[in-house]
Amino acid sequence: MANLNRLEYFVAIVEAGTITKAAAQLGVSKAVVSKQLQALEHDVGATLVLRNARNQSLTQEGQTLFEAAQASLAQVEEALENIRSGHDAPSGVLRVAAPLDLGIRFIAPFVARFQADYPAVTVDLRLSDTRHDPVAARFDIAYRVGWLTDSSNLTRKLVNFDQVLVAAPRLLQRIGPLTDPADLNGLPFIAHHMLSSPLRWHFTHHNNGARDIVFDAAISVDVTLGIKAMCLAGAGLAVLPSFEIQGDLARGDLVACLPDWRLPSGGIYSVYPPTPYRSAATRRFDREFARYFVRQLA
């Protein structure tokens, strides 16, 4: 079988008119071009170019091969150009993973807008509070809420958020006022089962130092939306992210407990596989979602 790389040299010789001019265009020596032509003629078992010191012309076999090779190389170049332009034009399948609370409240509505703007992109959105590794699960983007524990993937922080200890007004009416973290001992607490330390929380105060509190879990849940629903129903206190409860606090459906005491803040991150190239759809989605998300929180 002929070495297909030699076809490029052959086409260059014919289009340039001489081996010397082809060598100059290709940026190689005349000897290299001549050797490649000889090797191609050996591969096909026929003389392709008749040449002397002054002139060259194609044989019939050479003309047949030139027409086919020229067309083939043009198709390859077109395909490469399409791939290169595809780096700027979002298309293809985009696989996105996100936790339920962030996904339902923010990412799902954004996906609808994004797909309408870029109909060549098919978005496969998976919502779960299970933290999937983007490489193992083959996600283009995995959004994370809280704290990152792995360092092997590429990450980008979108925003910080506060964590807030909240309760329903009906529960606070029953248990009375809370002024210090010590008042939390023995109170019903709804724990997030997926956290590494769901019951131990570190409170800080600008004047009164710090307190570490270990709650007793009345209920343990593995999704944030479930914790919020039970907290709204008065089942117990809970620590919830500020972006999830903005509206509930504004309406008075939930009340921030110990507002002068702060809990550790968290971050919202986009996580990618550690590859040097990301598709245009991945880059465009993540960039536009970051802008959209910040506007929603404003």
Secondary structure, 3 states (H helix, E strand, C coil): CCCCHHHHHHHHHHHHCCHHHHHHHHCCCHHHHHHHHHHHHHHHCCCCEEECCCCEEECHHHHHHHHHHHHHHHHHHHHHHHHHHHCCCCCEEEEEEECHHHHHHHHHHHHHHHHHHCCCEEEEEEECCCCCCCCCCCCCEEEEEECCCCCCCEEEEEEEECEEEEECHHHHHHHCCCCCHHHHCCCEEEEECCCCCCCEEEEEECCCEEEEEECEEEEEECCHHHHHHHHHCCCCEEEEEHHHHHHHHHHCCCEECCCCCECCCEEEEEEECCCCCCCHHHHHHHHHHHHHHHHHHC
